[in-house]
Amino acid sequence: MLTLNRSVKACLAIGLVQGLLLWLASSLSEPGIKFALATAALVGGINLLLLGDNIRLRGTAWLVLGLTTVMSVTSAWVYWEGGEVWRSSSWLTGSWTFFAVVITYICTVFILSWPTREGRFPRYEDLFRHAWDTVFIVLLGLLLNAVFWALLLLWGSLFKMLGVVALNQLFTTDGFMYVSSAMVFALGVHMGREKDRVIGLLRGILLTLCRFLLPLSSLIAIVFTLALPFSGLEPIWDTGYSTPIMLWLVAANLFLLNGVFQDGSQGSGYPKWLLRMVDVCLLCLPVLVLLAGYSSWLRIEQYGLTPTRILAMLLVLVVFAHSVAAVWAALVPQASWLGSLRISNPLIALLCVVLLLAIHTPWFSPLQFSAKNQVQRVLSGQTSVETFDADTLRYRLGPQGKQAYDTLLAQVEQGKVLAEPARQILLKRLKDADTGQGARGPNDRLLEWMGPPVEGSEQFDDPKIGGQPCWPPGCVLWSVDLDQDGQNEVLQLPKQKWFDPLYFFKRDVQGKWQRTGTYDGGENPLELIERIREGKVKVVKPRYQSLLIEDVELSPKLDKVPQP
């Protein structure tokens, strides 16, 4: 039975305050205040729970207050001062939601190590322990919450069978959900902090897995790197997703490496030949990161800056710093195996925090850099006016993109930029993009035809036709003969970066366009649109035909394509 001692009562009190603040935030209508308050409750509350009585030691409370303030102010700008971003562009809000967790995690690890520091900086042993233990402690809190709510749902369902619905109504109220969840999470965190032997056991299991998997991961990196001179680099550039794959490979090796390195006080435990293989792998990592960075740079040279590509280059920079530090640790003789990682790892982690905070401020916003770059490219001729994506500038780059769009439109209308006929083509594309927010309204379909429109193209303005909703930034419609019967179908491609089915439409004998089927996702629609414009997409006849058995059509699914 759990005894409600002083520390348990303190954790429950923190959870109660957290829940009340989150409940209050959920009732507010102003985005900036809502998310700033929620951020303060989560960041400050979790740090208080993890620190316990250590919050009073060596000015730790000021660090918690500073982190909470910075995170809350940044959230306020993302959701409030960048209000148009919140309503029209999901990139900044989605990016901040994810990276706020990363920033909070890194800073919390340093704060937890602050009370036991020696000199001016935390000890690496403490940073290592808190970096791993914090994850398990938070997961324990979430697991306790899941079990708690499973029991409550069971309780409510049992009484619902007896005709009593009051419990279900109570459990689904906002106040009960926020307050109870926060208090149960606080109790789970307290249990994790007190049961350090259990957390240490879980950490030991994970580190053992790292020791087992690092040689395999190193072998994969070495074999792939050695295969590059024989295969050439063209297959890498042709994939369109080489950057994330190679970065994942490097990140996996670095993660496993640090799991084996631990706090640096013990050796690797590997025989000498296996240790040399790991060292060779470390030499390969910077090469792979440079290839990933060059792949991203090729996309930037070809299509210009976007927020996602800027983020990819920053990620390449951070991973490259880690890989170079690992190479230095492997090559320079040291008292212990990879001993210099004790210095480089904390510094790179703090660098990562600074970079992630910077790109979520109005001074270094990727939306602003992307908008300026896209306008500069079309005015300098790097991007042709025929392929300039005015919709992205107008709708997908937040208020900075809208401001750049308005400025460019005014310059084109006044004849200050470009020459005829390029100026008129650009003016038409800009005004066509504006119709998505003007006469049509922000929630109506915004369509762009790639090539001449088909007969009956006005039917696609009706949302009832099906497929994607095509709200701004809209969709591209491509007229192409998909079944090779001499009559074109229409393929619908949404202007978005996430994967969705691609719908296509066929015209019946009455001249009515109807949705006919889909192509499975798996390709970034924006990249697919660019490849179609470049003429790199063609219709191919399937090797194996479908079987029609009365009204049932069987389509082949190949396990392996046989060699001709």
N, C-alpha and C positions, 0 to 999 in steps of 0.2 A: 504494500500500500504506500502510495506516495505521500510523504510528509510535507506539509505546507510550511517549510522553513522560510527564513527570511529571503534567501535567494530565489526560491520558487515564487513567493509572493511578488518580489520585484519584477521577475520575468512576466508574470501574469498581468501586473500593472502596466508594463511597457506594451504588452500585447493589447490590452484594453484601450490604451491611448492610441496605438496604431490603428486598431479597428475603427474607433470613433472618427479619427482623422480621415481614413479612407472612405468611410460612410459619408462624412461631410463633403469630401471631394466629389463623390459620385453624384451628389445632389446639386452641384454648381453647374451653371451653364457656360460660364466664361472659360474657354479652353486653357488659357495661360494659368489662371489661378487654380483650376481643377488639377492639372498635371503637376504644377509646382508643389501643391500641397501633398499630392499622392507621392511624389518623389521624395519630399522631405520625410514623410512618414516611413517609407520603405527604407531609404538609405540610412537615416538617423536611427530608426528603430532597430534595424538588423545589426548595426554596429554596436548599439547599446547592449543588445542581447548577447552578442559574441564576446564583448569585452568584460561584462560583469563588473566586479569591483575594481578591475584595472582601469576603468574610466577615470578614476581619481588620480592616477599616477602620472607624474612627469609631463603634465600638460596635454595628456591624450584627449581630454574633452575638447580642447580647442581644435585639434585635428579633425575630430568628428564634426564639430560645428562648421569648420571651414569646408569640408567635403560636402556636407549636406547643403550648405549655402550655394556652393558652385553648381552642384547638380540641379538644385531647384531653380536657380536663375537660368541655367541653360535650358531646362525644360520649359520654363515660361517663355523664352524667346522662340523655341521651336514650335510651340503650340499656340502662342498668343501674338507676339510681335511678328512672327511669321504666319499670321492667321490665314493668309491666302494659300500658303504652302499646306497648311492643315486641311484646307477645303479642296484644293485642286491638285495637289501633288503628294503622293504618299511616300516618296523617296526619303525626304528628310525626316519625317516622323517615324517611318519604319527603321531607318538607319539609327536614329537616336535611341529608339526603344531597345534595339539589340545592343548597341555599343555602350549604352548607359550601364547595362549589366556588366560588361567587360571592365569599364572604368571603375565601377564600384567595387568589383571583385579585387582588382589589382590594388587599389588604394586601401581597401579594408585589410588586405594582407599586411601592408606596410604599417597601418595603424595598430593592428593586433601585435605586431612585433616591436612597436615603439616603447612600451613600458620596460621591456627587458633589454634594451639596446645597450651596447658598450661604446661609449664615446658619442659621436654625433650621428652614427648610422646604425640601423638595426643589424643584428647578427644574421648571417645567411642561414644558420641552422634554424632560427625562428621563422624566417621567411619561408623556408622549405616546408617546415611543419605546418604552419598556418595555411600555406597555399593548398596543401592537400587536405588537411583536416576540415577547413571551412566548407569545402564542397560536400563532404560526407555529412557534416553537421546540418547544413541547409537541406540536403536531401532527406535526412531523417525527419526534419520538421515537416517537409512536404509529404513524406510517407505517412506520418502520424495524421496529417490532415486528411489524406485520402481514406485511411481506415476510419477515422472519425465520421466523415461524411457518408461512408458506406453503411456504418451502423445507424446513423440518423435516418437515412433513406429506408433502411430495413424497418426501423421503428415506425416511421410514418406509414409505410406500406402495410404493416401488420394492423395498425389501428384503422387504416382506410378500409380494410376488409370488414371491420366491425361497424363501418359507417361513420367513423370519427375522422374528419378531415382537418380539424383545427391544427394538429401537429404539422401536417404538410404545409398548411398556410403559414405557420410560424417559421418553419425552416426555410421557406423561400422568400421571406422578407429581406430587404437589403440590409437593414440594421443587424439582424441576427447573423446573416451570412458573413458580413465583414468583421463584426466583433468576434464571433466564435472562431472563425478561421484564423484571425490574427492571434487570438489567445492560445489556440491549440498549437499553432506554429511556434509561438514563443516557448511553450512547454516542451515541444520537440527539440528546439535549439538548446534549452537548458539541459535536457537529458543527454544530448550529444556532448555538451561541454563537460558534464559530470562523469560520463562514462568514457573517459579518454582511452581506456584499454580496448574497448570495442572499436572506437574510431581508429586507434593505432593498428588493430588487427586488420581492419578493412584497408587501411593504407598499405600495410605490408603485403596483403594479397595483390593489390593493384601493382605495386612496385615489382613483385615477383613476376607478374605477367609482362611487365615492361622488359625485365631482364631476359625473359624467354623469347619475346617477339623482336627485340632489337636486331639480332643477327639476321633474321629473315627479312626485315625491312631494309637493312643495310645491303643485303645481297640483291634485292630488287632494284635499289637505286644504282648499284654498281653495274649490274647487267644492262639496265636501261641506258645508262650513260655510255657504256662501251659499245652499245648497239647503234648509237647515233652516227658515228662516222660511216657505217656501212649502209644505213637506211637513208641518210641525208635528213635535212631539216624540213623539206617541203611537206612530208606527211604531217608534221606537227602544225605547220601554219594552216594547212587545209582543214583541220578538224574544226576550228572555230571555238574550241573550248580547251585548248592546250594549257592556258595559264592556270585555271583552277586545278587541273589534274596534277601538273607538276608542283604547284604550291602545296597541294595536299600531300604529295609524296614527301616533300621536304619537311613539311610541318609534322608529319607522322614520325619521321626519323628524329627530329629535334625533340618531340614530346617523349618518345621512348628513351632517347639518350639522357634526358634530364631525369627520367624515372630510374635509370640505372645509376646515374651520377649521384642522385639524392642530395645530401648536404655536403658532399665532397670529403667527408671524413673517413670514408672507406674506399677500397678499391672496387674495380668493376666485377671481380670474381670470374672473369673470363680467362681462358688460357691465352698464351701470347699470340698464337696464330689467329684466334678469333678477335683479339684486341686490334691486331693489325688490319683485319678486314673492316672493323668499325672505323678505324682511322682513314682508310681508303674511301669509305663511304662519305666521311666528312669532307674530303677533298672534292667529291663530286657535287655536294650540295650547292656551293656557290654557282657552279656551271648551270645547274638546273634552274636556279632562281634567275640567273641572267637570261636564260632562254625564255622563261616565263615573262620576265619584264620586257624582253624584245618583242615577244608575241603581242603583248598589250600595246606596246608602242606602235607596232604596225597598224593595229586597229585605230589608234588615235591619229596616226598620219593619214589613214584612209578616210575615216569618218568624223574626226574631230573629237573634242572632249565631251564626255558625259559624266554625270556624278558617279556612276558605277565604275567607269574607267579610271577616274581620279582615285576612287577608293581602292581599286585594284593595284594601282601604282604605289599607293601608300603601303598597302599590304606587302607588296614586293619589297619595298624598302625595309620594312621591319623584319621580314623573314631573311632578307639578305644580310642585315646586321647580325642576326642570330647565327646564320651559317658562317659568316666570316669570323665571328667570335669563336665558334666551335673549331674552325680550321686553325686559328691562332693557338687555341688551347691544345690542339693535337700536335702541332709542329714545334712549339717552343718548349724546351725542357722545363719541367716544373717539379716541385716537391711531391705533389700528388697528381693522380690522373685527372687531366682536364681542370686543374685547379683554378685557372683564371676565369672559369664560368661563374665562380662565386662573386666576381666583380662585374662581369659583363651582363649577366642575366638581370640583376636589379636595375642597372642603368637603362637597358633596352626596354624593360617594362615601364619605367617612368617616361621614357621617350614616347612609347606607345600611348600612354595616357595623355601627354601633351598634344600629340598629333590628333587623337580622336576628339579631344575637347576643342581643338582649333577648328576642325572642319564643321563643327556644329555651332559656330559663332557667326555673326553677320560679317565679320572681317575676312574670313577665310572659307566662306561657303562654297562648296563645289558647284552649287546651282549658279552662283554668280560667275565663276570661272568658265563654266560650260556655256552659259549664255553669251558671254563676250567672245569666246572662241568660235562658236557657231556663226555669229554675225561676222566676225573678222574673216572667216574662211569663205563665206559667200561673196563678200566684198572684194577679197583678193583674188578670187577665181579658183581657189583650191576646191571649193564645192560648186558645182554648176547650179545655176538658177533653176534648171529643170528638175533637179533631184533634191533641192534644198527642202528640208523638213520643217516647214513653218509651224506645223501643228505641235511638234515637240517644243519649239521655242516658245510658243504661245501658251501651251497648257501643261507641259511636263517639267518645266524648270522653275516653277514657283513664281513669286512676285518679281524676282530678278529677271526671269525669262520674259514675263509680261512687260516689264519696263523696257528691256532690250527690244522686244517686238514693237512696242509703240514708237520707240525712237527710230528704228529702222523703217517702219511704215511711213513715218513723217518725212524722213530723208528721201525715200523713194518717191513719194507723192510730190515733193518739192523739186525733184530732179537733181538732188545734190550728189547722188551716188550712181555708179554704173552708167552705161550708155545704152541707147536703143539697139536691138530690141530686147536685150537682157533685162532692162529696167521694167518693161511692161510685163514680161514673164514673171519676174519676181513680185511685182505689184499684184498680179493675179493670184499667185500662190499665197501671198500674205492676206489678201482679202478673202480668199476661199477659206483659209484657216479661221479667220475672224467670224465667219458665219456660224461656227460651232457655238459661239458665246453670244452672238447677236440675234439675228432674226430667228434662228432655230431654238435658242434657249440652251442652257447648260446641260440639260438632261435629255436632249434629243440626239438623234443619230448624226454623227459627223463622218461622212464617207468621202474617200478619194479614189478615183478610178486610175488604175495603172494602164495607160493606153486609152483608146476610145471606149466610151460607155457602150453597153449592149442595148439592143432594142428593149424597151420596157424597163429601163434602168430606174425610173422613178418609183418602181415598186419597192426598191430596196430602202427607200426613205421610211417605209412603214415598219415599226418595230415588230409587228405581228408576223413578219416574214420568217422570223426565227434566227437562230445563230447567236452571235455575240451582240450585246446591246449597243456597241459602237458609240458609247458616250465619249466626250473628249478625253484623250486625244483622237479617238475615232478608229476607223478601220480602213484598210486598203482593199479594194475589190479588183481582182485580176480576171480578165476574160481569157479563157484557155479551153481548148478542146481536150477534155480529160478522158473521154471514152472513144475518141478518134472516129466519130461518126459524121464529121463535117460540120457539126453545130457546137458552138462554144458553150461551155458551162462557166460559172462564176465562182471563184475561190475567194473566201473572205479571210483576211489576215488582220487580226487586231494589233494596233500599235502599242504593244506592251512588251515587257521583258520576260514575264512569266509564261510558262508553258500551258497551253489550253488546246483542246481539239480545234482543228481548222475545218470550218464548215464549207461545203460547196453546194451550189444551187443549179437546177436544170429547168429549162423552159418547156412547158407542156404544149400540146397541140393548140390549146386555146390562147397561148401567148402569156400564160401566167407563170411566174418564177416561183419555184418551190424548193425548200431545203431537201436535198437528196441524201446526203451522207456526210461523213467526217473523215479527216486524216488524223491519226494519232499525233499527239504532241511529241516533244523531245528536241525541238529546235527552237531557239529564241526567235519569236515572230519578227522582231525588228531586224535581226540578221538575215532572216529568210527573205524579207521584203527587199533588202539591199541586194541579195544574190539574184533575185528575180529581175531587178532593174539592170543588173550587170549581165543578164542573159545566161546565168549559170544554173538555171533550173529548167528541166525538160520533162516531158511526159514519156514514160517508158511502159512498154507492154509487159505484164507479169509473165514469168516463166511458166507457171502452172495456173491453169484456168480454174474457175470455181465450178462446182457441180450443182445442178438444179434438179432436185428430186421432188417432183410435183411442185409444191409451194415452198419447199425448204431449200435454201441455198447454203451449200457448204463451201467455206473458203479455206484454202490451204494455209497451214502455219508450219513453216520449215524449221526443223531442229538445226540443220546445217546445210548450207548451200553447197551442193556437190560441185566438184571441179569439172569443167568441160573437157 
